[in-house]
Amino acid sequence: MAIQDPVSASGRARPSRSVIAGIVDTFPVRDGEDPWTVEEVESLADDLASEISRLTVELSEADAELTSLLRYSGDGAGDDQADSGSSALEREQELTMLNNTKDLLDQNVRALERVGQAGFGTCESCGGAIGKARLQAFPRATFCVTCKAKQERR
């Protein structure tokens, strides 16, 4: 499984300061929150880009580990069912971690892409503001707290 740099693969990189400056006034905020500043959006984009880089390395390492486990899955196991079962469990755990990391990486790439678009911070469900504080704490959020709570109850 070859791992591609998701920022290169998506064709998107961190939005430039001029792009952010041109759209920052379209980012909604909740009542009582100050409007977004270019510096706050740049900081958020930098954090996402750093997380993408970290996850890309982590994904590559996990992929190499899984490849190694698959390549050498029969070595030393002999006919012992416990050894075979243990190896299968280890492979399954690595695969689960690999998939979880990939999902998290994809979420970060999508979030970085949204930062470069007008209306960043708009809830995908109700169209209201997700909330500046929520996005600063969890920049991958695509729903406001109310809509996310409704989604989780379903």
C-alpha positions as CSV (number, residue, x, y, z in Angstrom):
1,M,0.0,0.0,0.0
2,A,1.8,3.1,-1.2
3,I,1.1,6.2,0.9
4,Q,0.9,9.5,-0.9
5,D,1.4,12.9,0.6
6,P,-2.3,13.9,1.1
7,V,-1.7,17.6,0.6
8,S,0.0,16.9,-2.8
9,A,-2.5,14.2,-3.6
10,S,-5.4,16.6,-3.0
11,G,-3.7,19.3,-5.0
12,R,-4.2,21.7,-2.1
13,A,-1.7,23.2,0.3
14,R,-2.1,25.7,3.1
15,P,-4.0,28.7,1.8
16,S,-1.8,31.8,1.4
17,R,-2.2,34.9,3.5
18,S,-3.7,36.8,0.6
19,V,-6.3,34.1,0.1
20,I,-7.2,34.1,3.8
21,A,-7.3,37.9,3.9
22,G,-9.7,37.9,1.0
23,I,-12.2,35.5,2.6
24,V,-11.8,35.8,6.3
25,D,-14.8,38.2,6.6
26,T,-17.0,35.4,5.2
27,F,-16.2,33.1,8.2
28,P,-19.3,33.1,10.5
29,V,-19.0,33.3,14.3
30,R,-21.5,32.6,17.0
31,D,-23.0,35.4,19.1
32,G,-20.5,36.8,21.5
33,E,-17.5,35.7,19.5
34,D,-15.1,38.2,17.9
35,P,-14.7,38.0,14.1
36,W,-11.9,35.8,12.8
37,T,-8.6,37.5,12.1
38,V,-6.1,36.6,9.4
39,E,-3.6,35.6,12.1
40,E,-6.0,33.3,13.8
41,V,-6.9,31.6,10.5
42,E,-3.2,31.3,9.6
43,S,-2.5,29.7,13.0
44,L,-5.3,27.2,12.5
45,A,-4.1,26.4,8.9
46,D,-0.5,26.0,10.2
47,D,-1.7,23.6,12.9
48,L,-3.6,21.6,10.4
49,A,-0.6,21.5,8.0
50,S,1.6,20.3,10.9
51,E,-0.9,17.6,11.8
52,I,-1.1,16.5,8.2
53,S,2.7,16.2,8.1
54,R,2.8,14.3,11.3
55,L,0.0,11.9,10.3
56,T,1.6,11.3,6.9
57,V,4.8,10.1,8.6
58,E,2.8,8.0,11.1
59,L,0.8,6.5,8.3
60,S,3.9,5.6,6.3
61,E,5.5,4.0,9.3
62,A,2.3,2.0,10.1
63,D,2.1,0.9,6.5
64,A,5.6,-0.3,6.6
65,E,4.9,-2.2,9.9
66,L,1.8,-3.8,8.4
67,T,3.6,-4.8,5.2
68,S,6.3,-6.4,7.4
69,L,3.7,-8.3,9.4
70,L,2.0,-9.5,6.3
71,R,5.3,-10.5,4.6
72,Y,6.6,-12.5,7.6
73,S,3.2,-13.7,9.0
74,G,4.1,-17.4,8.7
75,D,7.7,-17.2,9.9
76,G,8.2,-18.9,13.2
77,A,4.5,-19.7,13.8
78,G,4.9,-23.4,13.0
79,D,1.7,-25.4,13.6
80,D,0.9,-23.7,16.9
81,Q,-2.6,-22.2,16.7
82,A,-1.9,-19.8,19.5
83,D,1.1,-18.3,17.6
84,S,-1.0,-18.0,14.4
85,G,-3.9,-16.4,16.3
86,S,-1.6,-14.0,18.0
87,S,-0.1,-13.0,14.6
88,A,-3.5,-12.6,13.2
89,L,-4.6,-10.3,16.1
90,E,-1.4,-8.2,15.7
91,R,-2.1,-7.8,12.0
92,E,-5.7,-6.8,12.6
93,Q,-4.7,-4.3,15.2
94,E,-2.1,-2.7,12.9
95,L,-4.7,-2.6,10.1
96,T,-7.2,-0.9,12.4
97,M,-4.6,1.7,13.5
98,L,-3.7,2.3,9.9
99,N,-7.3,2.9,8.9
100,N,-7.9,5.2,11.9
101,T,-4.8,7.2,11.0
102,K,-5.9,7.4,7.4
103,D,-9.4,8.6,8.4
104,L,-7.9,11.3,10.7
105,L,-5.5,12.4,7.9
106,D,-8.4,12.7,5.5
107,Q,-10.3,14.8,8.0
108,N,-7.4,17.1,8.4
109,V,-6.9,17.5,4.7
110,R,-10.5,18.3,4.2
111,A,-10.4,20.8,7.1
112,L,-7.3,22.6,5.5
113,E,-9.1,22.7,2.2
114,R,-12.2,24.3,3.9
115,V,-10.0,26.9,5.6
116,G,-9.1,28.2,2.1
117,Q,-12.8,28.6,1.1
118,A,-15.3,31.3,1.8
119,G,-17.7,30.4,4.6
120,F,-15.3,28.3,6.6
121,G,-17.0,27.5,9.9
122,T,-20.5,27.1,8.5
123,C,-22.3,24.0,9.8
124,E,-22.9,21.4,7.1
125,S,-26.3,20.6,8.6
126,C,-28.0,23.8,9.6
127,G,-25.9,26.4,7.8
128,G,-25.2,28.3,11.1
129,A,-21.9,29.1,12.6
130,I,-19.9,26.2,14.0
131,G,-18.3,28.5,16.4
132,K,-14.8,30.0,16.5
133,A,-13.9,28.5,19.8
134,R,-15.0,25.1,18.7
135,L,-13.0,25.3,15.5
136,Q,-9.9,26.5,17.3
137,A,-10.2,23.5,19.6
138,F,-11.3,21.0,16.9
139,P,-10.6,22.4,13.4
140,R,-11.9,19.3,11.8
141,A,-15.5,20.0,13.0
142,T,-18.1,20.2,10.3
143,F,-21.2,20.6,12.5
144,C,-22.1,23.0,15.2
145,V,-22.5,21.5,18.7
146,T,-26.3,21.3,18.4
147,C,-26.3,19.4,15.1
148,K,-23.4,17.2,16.2
149,A,-25.4,16.2,19.3
150,K,-28.4,15.4,17.1
151,Q,-26.3,13.3,14.8
152,E,-24.8,11.3,17.6
153,R,-28.3,10.6,19.1
154,R,-29.3,8.9,15.8
